[in-house]
Amino acid sequence: MKIDPQSTLLIVEDSPTLTVVYQEYLRHETCQIDYVETGAAALAYLQKQIPDAILLDLSLPDMNGMDILQHIHQEQLPCSVVIVTGHGSINIAVEAMRYKAFDFIEKPFDGQRLLMTVHNALRYQRLSRTIEIYKENFERDHYYSFIGASPAMQAIYRIIDNAATSKATVFVTGESGTGKELCAEAIHKQSPRHEQPFVAINCAAIPKELMESEIFGHVKGAFTGALKDREGAAFQANGGTLFLDEIGDMDLDLQSKLLRFIQTGSVQKVGSNKLERVDVRFVCATNQDPLAQVQQGHFREDLYYRLNVIPIDLPPLREREADVLLIARKFLENYAKEENKTFLGFTPETETIFGLYDWPGNVRQLQNVIHNIVVLNDGPWVTPLILPSPLKNFVKNATTLVTIPSSLLPKSTKLTPSVSAVTSSNHAIQPLWQVEKEAIEQAIAFCEGNIPKAATLLEVSPSTLYRKRQGWEKKLIRAN
């Protein structure tokens, strides 16, 4: 198998004879191959570019090659390093592996061994790069101001990635508190317009008689109180993005003017006869069902279809169970720093309550709950006793919450007495797999057989629980 021609290989070798050997063995390879003779030259090379793989001789005239390997490890440079030495020993191999060397070759070596190692090193680096790209695009735990790693949010991130480069109008729907303005901001920041203004208007917060002026502006004397010309949001957002939140509350007459603005790109200020061109990207949002509003006559059908070019429906927090604790921990960290408090995390009982609660107010409600806790209390741990209403309704059930061995709890959490009591029990010590089995079965029973919810509380993937259950079944079959 040939090496990818786009790959780069750096050979650090001070022996002219061995350099000729490398050239002979690698003569049929199409990748870029560079040679340096000293450690200083290798470090200078790494300052300019990072190769995919390095063949690194340990015995260099100016330094030990292990120092270069240590530098690559400390700087976390994305390259596979193969150590080449004529003085191999177990200690050297162990030290090389400690600094994440990919492989270890002893001199003398044959061409087949060299080619296999180089191919494997380059293939590994290419795979690592692919995985990083995948994680960056498909396993993100945040996206601009969004926090969330759930499949539902991964889908939202991908839609924004694709929509951001276009000028097409985006219509964001979702319950109150799901982050519609954050979505609009993310679209703007990801777009080619990110250096231009982002202007947001809440159509539900402005009296309808002032809304037209807010959007389109007015000229002096257009109405009582118009003492001077005013640039509306459309002009302020020229070249950038105009976000109209809660557009379902906009008056029907103004909806007609907005439709004309979207279609023509021209704006007429209140009190003026002059049409002026502006260039804006429209993002609109509502927490209502826009089609139901159309059927009820509260929203123009032609405007709806003009806005709904790229629809984005933000999921409620109750459908993002895996994200609840991720978001809560980030809010706790931020507010603790802001309020100079000593909170470190949540007790397991609190995390269970957060996982079971439906969060009707979505992320905004979760944010307010955490802010309330931090302002009115001090750490280090958030317990059920300090939760505000309506979460206090769950506190009476705290004594029946599932108890899980500390080995299965998140490292960031502190054991409360009810949980740590498990580890101080006087019962005979059981095999670890049985202790784990009991804890997992308790969690599944507590979640009424809902394995994904149990997995969320245990902070593992559902596939892990399914796999472990299959393993237990095999153990029981063998035992019988």
Wavefront OBJ file of the C-alpha trace (Angstrom):
o trace
v 0.000 0.000 0.000
v 1.374 3.381 -1.020
v 1.688 6.275 1.393
v -0.743 9.154 0.967
v 1.104 11.670 -1.273
v -0.146 14.526 0.922
v 1.594 13.060 3.983
v 4.884 14.450 5.277
v 7.703 12.461 6.864
v 10.654 13.971 8.711
v 13.810 11.877 9.170
v 16.202 13.037 11.895
v 19.485 11.228 11.242
v 23.086 12.464 11.409
v 24.677 9.518 9.580
v 25.065 10.143 5.814
v 25.230 6.384 5.264
v 21.888 5.764 6.973
v 20.356 8.699 5.138
v 21.245 6.968 1.876
v 19.672 3.750 3.235
v 16.450 5.600 4.066
v 16.388 7.149 0.601
v 16.815 3.742 -1.002
v 14.110 2.052 1.041
v 11.655 4.935 0.537
v 12.469 5.715 -3.106
v 9.072 4.504 -4.384
v 7.021 6.456 -1.852
v 5.219 9.570 -3.069
v 4.901 11.482 0.209
v 7.057 14.489 1.065
v 10.230 13.373 2.864
v 12.535 15.860 4.595
v 15.893 15.188 6.256
v 17.701 17.009 9.087
v 20.956 16.014 10.776
v 20.770 17.597 14.235
v 18.359 18.058 17.100
v 18.478 21.832 16.735
v 17.543 21.533 13.071
v 14.671 19.214 14.003
v 13.311 21.688 16.568
v 13.640 24.533 14.059
v 11.745 22.440 11.494
v 8.942 21.824 14.013
v 8.630 25.552 14.559
v 7.694 25.971 10.894
v 5.584 22.878 10.192
v 4.357 19.683 11.849
v 5.009 16.501 9.840
v 2.634 13.563 9.993
v 5.403 11.236 11.170
v 9.020 11.447 12.343
v 11.791 8.855 12.225
v 13.876 10.041 15.171
v 17.425 8.864 15.876
v 18.253 9.037 19.588
v 22.022 9.503 19.171
v 22.314 12.966 17.656
v 25.495 15.040 17.720
v 24.043 17.963 19.701
v 21.376 16.407 21.924
v 19.566 13.242 22.905
v 16.677 12.483 20.583
v 14.585 11.718 23.662
v 14.607 15.458 24.423
v 12.951 16.081 21.064
v 10.365 13.388 21.785
v 9.675 14.982 25.178
v 9.225 18.380 23.483
v 6.741 16.906 20.997
v 4.828 15.271 23.861
v 4.716 18.417 26.010
v 3.591 20.593 23.108
v 1.057 17.903 22.068
v 2.199 18.147 18.465
v -0.020 16.023 16.174
v 2.576 13.659 14.711
v 3.557 9.997 15.110
v 7.145 9.560 16.321
v 9.104 6.383 15.597
v 12.279 6.039 17.682
v 15.291 4.641 15.802
v 18.390 3.631 17.767
v 21.297 1.230 17.699
v 21.404 1.028 21.496
v 18.023 -0.392 22.375
v 17.122 -1.357 25.922
v 13.999 -1.930 27.939
v 14.541 1.328 29.844
v 14.821 3.341 26.639
v 11.733 1.673 25.183
v 9.732 2.336 28.367
v 10.773 5.997 28.407
v 9.887 6.357 24.723
v 6.441 4.865 25.309
v 5.947 7.171 28.289
v 6.295 10.118 25.937
v 3.810 8.502 23.520
v 6.268 7.305 20.869
v 4.366 5.420 18.188
v 6.931 2.670 17.676
v 10.540 1.661 18.364
v 13.016 0.350 15.742
v 16.461 -1.021 16.493
v 19.347 -0.703 14.059
v 20.068 -2.513 11.834
v 16.621 -2.897 10.266
v 15.454 -4.149 6.899
v 13.406 -2.291 4.331
v 10.212 -4.230 4.926
v 10.237 -3.436 8.647
v 10.883 0.243 7.936
v 8.149 0.534 5.305
v 5.576 -1.239 7.479
v 6.347 1.031 10.428
v 6.228 4.226 8.334
v 2.956 3.191 6.708
v 1.403 2.380 10.084
v 2.575 5.651 11.634
v 1.176 7.733 8.781
v -2.059 5.749 8.685
v -2.472 6.199 12.461
v -1.942 9.941 12.193
v -4.434 10.198 9.332
v -6.989 8.248 11.378
v -6.359 10.453 14.432
v -6.957 13.535 12.312
v -10.185 12.072 10.964
v -11.377 11.316 14.490
v -10.587 14.850 15.632
v -12.531 16.277 12.694
v -15.426 13.976 13.535
v -15.402 15.040 17.179
v -15.177 18.685 16.208
v -18.156 18.450 13.889
v -20.281 15.689 15.356
v -19.381 15.353 19.048
v -19.248 18.954 20.177
v -20.250 19.683 23.772
v -20.639 23.376 23.004
v -21.201 25.613 20.001
v -20.674 29.340 20.484
v -23.002 30.130 23.442
v -24.829 26.792 23.235
v -23.933 24.073 25.748
v -24.932 20.523 24.889
v -23.574 17.244 23.560
v -26.863 15.370 23.031
v -27.732 13.965 19.588
v -30.514 16.548 19.281
v -28.035 19.407 19.703
v -25.463 17.812 17.394
v -28.154 17.954 14.688
v -28.795 21.645 15.449
v -25.080 22.445 15.205
v -24.852 20.778 11.804
v -27.886 22.700 10.501
v -26.319 25.983 11.630
v -23.010 25.038 9.988
v -24.783 24.470 6.688
v -27.177 27.421 6.930
v -24.681 30.030 8.080
v -22.909 30.447 4.734
v -26.174 31.253 2.938
v -28.227 34.430 2.960
v -31.450 32.405 3.126
v -33.918 33.388 5.854
v -33.913 31.171 8.947
v -37.037 30.571 11.048
v -36.246 29.349 14.568
v -39.024 27.751 16.613
v -38.996 26.294 20.090
v -40.396 26.665 23.566
v -39.533 29.681 25.677
v -36.080 29.349 27.190
v -34.636 26.941 24.626
v -32.121 29.483 23.299
v -33.610 30.950 20.124
v -31.551 34.134 20.345
v -28.412 32.063 21.027
v -29.235 30.172 17.833
v -29.543 33.402 15.872
v -26.246 34.674 17.277
v -24.527 31.391 16.387
v -25.793 31.656 12.797
v -24.440 35.191 12.595
v -21.044 34.351 14.152
v -20.612 31.334 11.877
v -21.538 33.328 8.759
v -19.391 35.502 6.482
v -21.227 38.471 8.084
v -19.742 37.829 11.532
v -17.729 41.070 11.528
v -20.855 43.122 10.760
v -23.647 44.066 13.249
v -26.053 41.609 14.838
v -29.244 43.468 15.794
v -32.039 41.810 17.777
v -35.611 43.064 18.288
v -38.179 41.441 20.562
v -41.468 42.011 18.769
v -43.449 41.130 21.914
v -41.748 43.768 24.041
v -42.371 46.841 21.855
v -45.793 48.524 21.489
v -47.195 47.887 18.006
v -47.485 51.602 17.275
v -43.710 51.949 17.749
v -42.668 48.723 16.082
v -42.541 50.081 12.519
v -40.244 52.883 13.623
v -38.059 50.436 15.565
v -37.523 48.314 12.469
v -37.526 50.840 9.632
v -36.689 54.089 11.405
v -38.408 57.466 10.958
v -37.759 60.983 9.784
v -38.058 64.118 11.865
v -41.698 65.132 12.363
v -43.138 61.797 11.226
v -45.215 61.669 14.425
v -45.477 63.367 17.794
v -42.155 63.012 19.559
v -40.146 62.374 16.387
v -37.754 65.263 17.044
v -35.029 63.997 14.739
v -34.321 61.360 12.124
v -33.802 57.852 13.520
v -32.079 54.854 11.995
v -34.148 51.723 12.541
v -32.863 48.225 13.188
v -32.799 47.471 9.457
v -30.235 50.218 8.867
v -28.292 49.365 12.018
v -27.963 45.764 10.798
v -26.910 46.743 7.259
v -24.327 44.212 6.101
v -25.071 41.962 9.065
v -27.961 40.031 10.593
v -31.392 41.228 11.759
v -33.027 38.967 14.347
v -36.778 39.388 14.897
v -37.737 37.474 18.024
v -41.353 36.516 18.790
v -42.364 37.563 15.300
v -45.751 35.913 15.837
v -46.731 38.931 17.942
v -46.150 41.372 15.088
v -49.191 43.313 13.828
v -50.633 42.055 10.506
v -50.181 45.424 8.764
v -46.532 45.502 9.739
v -46.158 41.887 8.594
v -47.141 43.076 5.111
v -44.437 45.757 5.140
v -41.900 43.274 6.464
v -42.728 40.882 3.628
v -42.135 43.649 1.095
v -38.830 44.519 2.802
v -37.665 40.874 2.645
v -38.640 40.532 -1.013
v -37.189 43.822 -2.272
v -34.417 44.620 0.197
v -35.736 48.183 0.296
v -36.784 50.151 3.373
v -39.014 53.185 3.684
v -38.694 55.108 6.927
v -41.845 56.219 8.688
v -42.816 59.646 7.308
v -40.532 59.375 4.280
v -41.329 58.771 0.601
v -37.812 57.565 -0.159
v -36.945 53.899 -0.627
v -33.476 52.953 0.605
v -31.581 49.717 -0.012
v -30.175 47.711 2.880
v -28.426 44.343 2.952
v -29.440 42.173 5.908
v -29.695 38.480 6.677
v -33.045 37.711 8.355
v -33.375 35.317 11.282
v -36.828 35.145 12.897
v -38.117 33.210 15.876
v -41.309 32.362 17.751
v -42.272 30.182 20.712
v -45.706 29.581 19.173
v -46.826 27.191 16.432
v -46.554 29.396 13.319
v -48.774 27.155 11.178
v -51.498 27.280 13.837
v -51.177 31.070 13.840
v -51.551 31.065 10.047
v -54.725 28.974 10.308
v -56.099 31.308 12.989
v -55.429 34.347 10.817
v -52.819 35.846 13.150
v -49.867 35.319 10.823
v -49.656 35.940 7.073
v -49.280 32.713 5.140
v -47.117 34.312 2.443
v -44.796 35.756 5.098
v -44.566 32.398 6.844
v -43.412 30.611 3.698
v -41.029 33.457 2.882
v -39.430 33.172 6.337
v -39.460 29.396 6.631
v -36.733 28.759 4.045
v -34.479 27.103 6.637
v -36.484 25.949 9.671
v -34.695 25.175 12.946
v -36.767 23.637 15.750
v -34.885 23.812 19.049
v -35.535 20.812 21.331
v -36.841 21.391 24.874
v -34.475 20.537 27.723
v -36.552 17.492 28.736
v -35.548 15.929 25.402
v -31.889 16.659 26.081
v -31.490 14.705 29.324
v -27.771 14.126 28.841
v -27.245 17.906 28.598
v -28.895 18.915 31.877
v -25.896 18.247 34.125
v -23.466 19.537 31.510
v -25.307 22.870 31.418
v -25.857 22.967 35.187
v -22.149 22.464 35.923
v -21.198 25.257 33.545
v -23.709 27.652 35.117
v -22.503 26.670 38.599
v -18.887 27.330 37.630
v -19.723 30.702 36.084
v -21.977 31.969 38.869
v -19.671 30.723 41.639
v -16.858 32.719 40.067
v -19.109 35.745 39.555
v -20.431 35.694 43.140
v -17.076 34.660 44.674
v -18.553 31.469 46.136
v -16.849 28.117 46.776
v -19.212 25.704 45.007
v -17.466 22.665 43.530
v -20.344 20.537 42.237
v -23.578 18.639 42.902
v -24.213 15.693 45.201
v -25.440 12.495 43.509
v -28.937 13.010 44.952
v -29.095 16.501 43.428
v -27.901 15.209 40.072
v -30.625 12.561 40.147
v -33.262 15.227 40.871
v -31.973 17.354 37.992
v -32.126 14.342 35.687
v -35.709 13.459 36.635
v -37.175 16.975 36.591
v -38.916 18.027 33.340
v -37.648 21.656 33.267
v -40.762 23.303 31.758
v -38.852 26.604 31.586
v -35.992 24.896 29.751
v -32.424 26.236 29.889
v -33.559 29.636 31.177
v -35.217 27.975 34.186
v -32.121 25.865 34.865
v -29.988 28.995 34.689
v -32.239 30.822 37.173
v -32.221 27.837 39.553
v -28.423 27.700 39.608
v -28.162 31.466 40.025
v -30.608 31.327 42.963
v -28.617 28.544 44.626
v -25.289 30.345 44.290
v -26.570 33.731 45.501
v -28.434 32.396 48.562
v -25.996 29.679 49.652
v -22.332 28.800 49.811
v -20.573 25.583 48.850
v -18.896 23.400 48.437
v -21.715 21.054 47.305
v -25.246 21.626 46.027
v -27.502 19.362 48.100
v -31.269 18.744 47.742
v -31.892 20.808 50.880
v -30.845 24.070 49.224
v -32.782 23.634 45.994
v -35.399 26.344 45.352
v -39.024 25.718 44.410
v -40.362 23.815 42.519
v -37.421 21.418 42.844
v -38.048 21.236 46.593
v -40.948 18.929 45.789
v -38.376 16.288 44.894
v -36.478 16.619 48.173
v -39.014 14.554 50.132
v -38.078 11.601 47.922
v -34.346 12.076 48.387
v -34.054 9.276 50.946
v -35.312 6.766 48.371
v -32.895 7.821 45.653
v -30.720 5.081 44.226
v -27.418 4.558 46.026
v -24.479 3.946 43.734
v -20.935 2.846 44.650
v -18.383 5.644 44.515
v -16.524 3.890 41.698
v -19.470 4.586 39.390
v -19.983 8.219 40.364
v -18.569 11.196 38.434
v -15.140 12.205 39.711
v -16.383 15.751 40.194
v -18.998 14.765 42.788
v -18.617 14.325 46.536
v -20.219 11.409 48.315
v -22.927 12.283 50.823
v -23.365 10.077 53.904
v -26.279 8.159 52.379
v -24.133 7.198 49.400
v -20.767 6.697 51.073
v -22.424 4.375 53.556
v -22.347 1.738 50.861
v -18.571 1.609 51.007
v -18.452 1.347 54.819
v -20.898 -1.517 55.082
v -19.971 -4.529 57.215
v -21.251 -6.957 54.595
v -18.807 -9.427 53.084
v -16.892 -8.061 50.129
v -18.446 -9.076 46.816
v -16.759 -9.352 43.431
v -16.658 -5.966 41.747
v -18.844 -7.087 38.855
v -21.596 -8.093 41.303
v -21.422 -4.733 43.115
v -21.577 -2.981 39.755
v -24.446 -5.228 38.652
v -26.504 -4.424 41.752
v -25.900 -0.678 41.383
v -26.873 -0.676 37.717
v -29.963 -2.808 38.338
v -31.004 -0.410 41.118
v -30.629 2.521 38.739
v -32.662 0.769 36.017
v -35.371 -0.174 38.517
v -35.435 3.392 39.856
v -35.952 4.630 36.290
v -38.789 2.110 35.829
v -36.858 0.075 33.287
v -35.794 3.065 31.188
v -32.207 2.104 30.354
v -31.290 5.361 28.531
v -32.449 7.395 31.561
v -30.515 5.093 33.912
v -27.457 5.499 31.699
v -27.844 9.282 31.891
v -27.893 9.219 35.694
v -24.900 6.871 35.781
v -23.139 9.038 33.182
v -22.434 6.157 30.807
v -23.816 5.340 27.383
v -26.882 3.075 27.080
v -24.789 0.668 24.992
v -22.527 0.160 28.030
v -25.471 -0.982 30.151
v -26.749 -3.302 27.411
v -23.276 -4.792 27.006
v -22.840 -5.335 30.733
v -26.237 -7.017 31.028
v -25.263 -9.422 28.254
v -22.030 -10.141 30.104
v -23.924 -10.947 33.318
v -26.211 -13.313 31.440
v -23.186 -15.181 30.076
v -21.696 -15.438 33.578
v -24.952 -16.918 34.911
v -25.148 -19.405 32.027
v -21.593 -20.574 32.682
v -22.295 -20.826 36.421
v -25.255 -23.129 35.754
l 1 2 3 4 5 6 7 8 9 10 11 12 13 14 15 16 17 18 19 20 21 22 23 24 25 26 27 28 29 30 31 32 33 34 35 36 37 38 39 40 41 42 43 44 45 46 47 48 49 50 51 52 53 54 55 56 57 58 59 60 61 62 63 64 65 66 67 68 69 70 71 72 73 74 75 76 77 78 79 80 81 82 83 84 85 86 87 88 89 90 91 92 93 94 95 96 97 98 99 100 101 102 103 104 105 106 107 108 109 110 111 112 113 114 115 116 117 118 119 120 121 122 123 124 125 126 127 128 129 130 131 132 133 134 135 136 137 138 139 140 141 142 143 144 145 146 147 148 149 150 151 152 153 154 155 156 157 158 159 160 161 162 163 164 165 166 167 168 169 170 171 172 173 174 175 176 177 178 179 180 181 182 183 184 185 186 187 188 189 190 191 192 193 194 195 196 197 198 199 200 201 202 203 204 205 206 207 208 209 210 211 212 213 214 215 216 217 218 219 220 221 222 223 224 225 226 227 228 229 230 231 232 233 234 235 236 237 238 239 240 241 242 243 244 245 246 247 248 249 250 251 252 253 254 255 256 257 258 259 260 261 262 263 264 265 266 267 268 269 270 271 272 273 274 275 276 277 278 279 280 281 282 283 284 285 286 287 288 289 290 291 292 293 294 295 296 297 298 299 300 301 302 303 304 305 306 307 308 309 310 311 312 313 314 315 316 317 318 319 320 321 322 323 324 325 326 327 328 329 330 331 332 333 334 335 336 337 338 339 340 341 342 343 344 345 346 347 348 349 350 351 352 353 354 355 356 357 358 359 360 361 362 363 364 365 366 367 368 369 370 371 372 373 374 375 376 377 378 379 380 381 382 383 384 385 386 387 388 389 390 391 392 393 394 395 396 397 398 399 400 401 402 403 404 405 406 407 408 409 410 411 412 413 414 415 416 417 418 419 420 421 422 423 424 425 426 427 428 429 430 431 432 433 434 435 436 437 438 439 440 441 442 443 444 445 446 447 448 449 450 451 452 453 454 455 456 457 458 459 460 461 462 463 464 465 466 467 468 469 470 471 472 473 474 475 476 477 478 479 480
